[in-house]
Amino acid sequence: MTRVIVITSGKGGVGKTTCCANLGRALAERKKKTLLIEGDIGLNNLDATLCVEDGILYDISEYAAGKATLRQCLLNVGEHLWLLPATSSTTALTATFFSETVNKIKGEFEYLLIDSPAGLEEGFHRAVSCAQEALIVTTPHVTCLRDGYKTARVLDGYGIKKIGIVVNRVREDWVMKKEIISPGQASEIIGKPLYGTIPEDDEINLGQLVRLSGGQTSSPGFRHLAAFIDGEEKKAYDCAERRNGLKLKFMRWLG
């Protein structure tokens, strides 16, 4: 059964698109046939994050306008990974049409990840209209968590039952010094379970796909997240938890 997951945040600038692209890559590395769908119509960034903007011939807006077939719009961006871009906008691309398009194509994939635009307006409604699950991306900062909480309540209103959070840009040392909110506290504030954490990383923050040696392109944080979503990992990855555990052991040793 295809899983349709909308990646959202409420607030812009938290790394939502980068998380969507890297999670897609991590799922593809698990040999899961994955389609990334650009939900930010006309203000697209998924293609740039994937470094494939020059390879796009047709997008979903041209399909909506009858200028291309849906299959012509699908761009293969790696083994087991495809992109449905949206580089332009059209009035024909309503929430109903978007939902019908997703339903038409989803049977060919195991995962559909929809990158939602920031905010809770029309673009958000269009992206969420066909989703079965939702992943809220936040950073451990008060304003982002507040927007994440509001987004979770709106998603509840849509009847989406399976909603989790990913805490991006986590620094272990800042968590230990209580300079930022811990991933566990973020989960409690938003009121949704923690699916994973992504440590602070300059390459990720620049909006790039993480490229590592050894044939793997996704970082440990995204590999753990993909494994958790895919059901292999039973416990969400908290990159700050390891240091907390070491600190407790050290304190016990001192005592």
N, C-alpha and C positions, 0 to 999 in steps of 0.2 A: 504494500500500500504506500502510495506517495505521501510524504509529509510536506506540507506547505507551511513554512515558517516565515513570519514577517520580522525583520530586524528593525527595531525602532528605538527611540530615545526620548522624544518630546523636545529636548534641547539639542541644538546643533553644536558641533565642535567637540563631541565626546569620542569620536572615532568609530561611529556607527558603520559607515561605508567600508572603512578599512577592516573592521571586524567581520562584516559580511563577506568581503572578498577572501580574507584569510581563512575563515571558517569553511567557506566553499572549497578552497584549495585543500584544507585538511580532510574534509569529507571525501573529496576526490582521491586523495592519497590512500584512503581506506577502500578504494575501488567502488565507491558509491556514486552512481550516475547522478550528477548534481547540475541544476540549472540556476544561475544567478539572474534575477529579474530586476531591472532598473525601475524602481517605483517613483523616483524623483524626476518626473517627466520634464524634459527640456533643461533641467539644471543638473544633469547627470554627472556623476563622478566615478561610477563603477568602472567604466571603460578606461578612464585615466589611471585609476588605481591598479587595474590589471595590465596597463601599458598596451592596450589594443585599440586605442581610439582611431588609429590610421587604418585599421583593418575592417571597419564597419561599412557595409554597403547599404543595408536597410535596417530600419528600427521599427519598434512597435507602432509608432505613429503612422509610418508609411503603410503598415499592414492595416491599421484602422481606416486609413484613407483609400484603401483598395489598390495601392500602388505596388504591393509586394505580397507574397504568400507568407504565412507564419514561419514556415520552414526556411525560407530565404533570409528571415531576420535572425535566425539562431546562429551565433558565432561560436565555433569551437575554440576555447582558450587554453586547452590543456587536456591531458588524458582524463577522461571521465568528467570533464568540466565544460559547461557551455554558458553563454551569456545571451540574454534577450535585452538589447540596449534600448535606450529611449533618448536620442540626441535632439529630438524636436518635439513640438507639441501640436495637438489638433483638438478641435472641439468634439470630434468623434470619439475621442478616447475618454469615455465616461467610466465611472466605477463599475457599471453593469458590463460594459464592453471589456474592461480589464479583467473582471471576474470570469467572464465567458472565455476569454483567451487563455487564462490560467487553467481553467477546467479542461479546455480542449487539448492542451499540451502536457498536462501533469502526468498522465498515464505512462509517458515515455521515460520518466525520471523517478529516482528514489527520493530525492530531496529537491524542493524548490525553495530558494531563499530570496525573499523580496526585500530589497533595500528601500525602506520608507523614508520620505523626506522629513526634515525637522518640522516641529510644530504639530498641531492637532487640527489642521484645517482640511480643505478638500483633498489635497494630495495624500494626507494620512488616511482619510476615509477610503480612497481608492486602493491604497496599498493593503489596507487591513481587510477590505471587503471579502476577499477570497481566502484568507489565512485560517488555518486550523490551530496553529500554535503561534506564540510570540516570544521574542527574545528582546528584553529591554537592556540596552547598553547604557551604562552610566560611568562616571568617574567618582572617586570618593570625596566629593566636595558637596557642600550643603545645597547649592543652587541646582546642581545636576540631580541630586537625590530627590529634591522637592519636585522637580519636573518628572523624574522617573516615577514617583508616587502618583502624580496626577495621570500620567500615561497609563499606569497599571489600572487605575480606576476606570478610565475610558475603555480600555481593552476588556475589562470585566463587563462593561455595558454592552459590548459587542457579542458577548457570550463565548469568548475564547477561554476555554477551561485550562489549557496548559500554557502557563506563562512563567518564564524564568528570567533571571538577571545575569548579566556579565559585568563585572566591575573592571573597567579598563584603567590603565596608567597607575597601577598600584606599586608603591615603593615600600618594601619591607621595613626599612629603617624609619620611615616616616610613620608607619603604623605602630612600630614599637615605641616611638617617642610620643605617640598620640597626637601627632601633627595632622594626620588625616584619619578619617573614619575607616575602620576595618571592614573587609568584605562581609563578614558576618553581621556587623551592625548595619551595613547598607541593605542587606537582605531584610533585616527586621524593619527598617524604616520604610522601605518600599512595599513590604508585605508580600514578597514573592520569593521563592526558593533561589538560592545561589546555584547557578549552573557552571560558573567558572570565573577565573580571574586572569587578566593579562598584565604582566609586569610592565613597568615603565620601560620603554624602548625607543630610542631616537629614530630608528628606521620606521617603526610602526607609526610613530607620531607624525612623521612626514607624509603619511598616507601611502606607504609602499607595501607591496607584498614582501613578506619576510623570506629571504632566500638563504638557506643554510647549506653547508657541505654535506657530503654523504648521501646525495640523492634526495634529501628531504627539503621541501621548500617552506613548510610551516613551522612555526616556533612551538616549543613545548606547551605553552599556554593554550594555543589553538588546537594542538593535537589532543590534549586532555579534554578540551571543550567538545571536540568532535566525537571523541570516544564516549564521553558522558551522554551526549545527545543521542548517539547511536546505540546506547545501551550496554556498551562493553564495560565502562567504568561505572561503578555504583555510587561513588562519592565524588562530589564536585571538587575541582582543583582550586585550592586556596594558596596562592604563592606566598602569603604572609604567615600561613599556619606553621610552616617548617621552622621559621625563626622563633615563633612563639614557643614551639615545642622544645627547641634547643635552650631557650632562656629558662623554661621551667626545670629542665634537667640540670642546668647549671646552678640554679637557686637551690634545688634539692641537694646537690653535691656540696654546696657551701654550708647548707644547714646540717 
